[in-house]
Amino acid sequence: MTRPLDGVRIVEVAGWMAAPGAAAMMSDLGADVVKVEPLRGDPVRGVIRQPEVDPPLDAPFQMDNRGKRGIAVALDRPEGQELVRRLCDGADVFLNNLLSRRQEKFGLDPATLLARNAALVHATLTGYGLDGPDAARPGFDITTFFGRGGITHSITEPGEQAPRARPAQGDHAAALAMVAAVLAALRLVERTGQGQVVDVNLLATAAWTMATDLSSTLVDGQDPLMLGRRRRRHALQESFRTADDRWILLFMPEPHWWPKFCAVVGRPEWVEDERLSTFDARLANMPLVTDLMDEVFGTRTLDDWGGRFDQAGLTWGPAATVSEVAADPHSAAVGTFPEVQHPSYGAFRTVAAPMRLRGQDLTPRGPAPDLGQHTREVLGELGLSADELDALVADGTLGAG
């Protein structure tokens, strides 16, 4: 079956998760992705895996690097830099997360590569972008996306410790933006024949995810009200602890849900209680509303409440554990967790790209490469002989698995 990006060649010089995650999704779409790693490997290899609890397979690395071919090149050596430039000469996309000064140092900046390949898409994913006063500032999703992007502050209850971010959520959001940007750039190249420079960053991605709050702040300059759980505006827009120490999340902000909710939880008298009967009354008495709802939800388990709410057609969701997400029957039915075959570890499940094209197979095409696994294969396609490759490995320019 033909995949959407069959015939597209991507050269990736990137570590960690954001740019590699974008390349992994484009590999799923059919692109031939050549991952260029330093001789010591992508710094994320083995970093996220917790040996005391995780399987021997480095699943996080596999997630963001599946389906690629991998080579190991010393970019601090002129010979290594030239080999990567030669790869880009025949590529459609150069995808990287290098700051501009490092692109220029290695001769991988847009001006250099587009002078050699005028139809190239030069795509960079960084913390703060290619321009502006902070373009040279390093950024990770915890510091840039969650921190400077306003997300951590906005989800912290007043007076409470800021919640810890889970690994790479901002990175994977930015990866989606990068996929969209590269596809748009490839379309422009197809129409005009002119190469394109793509600039995606974590801070701008955070702003997009915060756009509902930011859209108002951009108009009036005011921070959103940090009301907290007991001063929220909508009674049925919150989380509540159940009898089995789980959390149930509600989202029914429209006032018409209130009578039906009261009936389902066995408190029909709340509909007539003047402190609770109208939206304005509930808003004025939200601490009382919260105490009453906390008491009610503490009388039954999460599954019990979920069954009752489903039967009544109410909108709710569980605060699912990660293992519950992995076992979710709906996700299994729609192919969210496809299997990949690894030559050493056998079959394992991973996370599919969050996009579907009816009738198209967009599942991962294979495991992540071992360090330098395809060095000889890929560089042999450039015309290097076995003797030349041996010499470059011996002098420390290349690593070959």
Buried (B, 14 or more C-beta within 10 A) or exposed (E): EEBBBEEBBBBBBBBBBBBBBBBBBBBBBBBBBBBBBBBEBBEBBEEBBEEEEEEEBBBBBBBBBBBBBBBBBBBEBEBBBEBBBBBBEEBBBBBBBBBBEBBBBBBBBBEBBBEEBEBBBBBBBBBBBBEEEBBEBEBBBBBBBBBBBBBBBBEBEEEEEEEEBEBBBBBBBBBBBBBBBBBEBBEEBEEEEEBBBBBBBBBBBBBEBBEEBBEEEEEEEEEBEEEBBBEBEBBBEBEBBBEEEBBBBBEBBEBEBBBBBBEBBEBEEBBEBEEBBEBEBBBEBBEBBBEBBBEBBEEBBBEEBBEBBEEEEBEBEBBBEEEEEBEEEEBEEEEBBBEBEBEEBEEBEBBBBEEEEEEBEBBBBBBBBBBBBBBBEBBBEEEBEEEBBBBBBEEEBBBBE
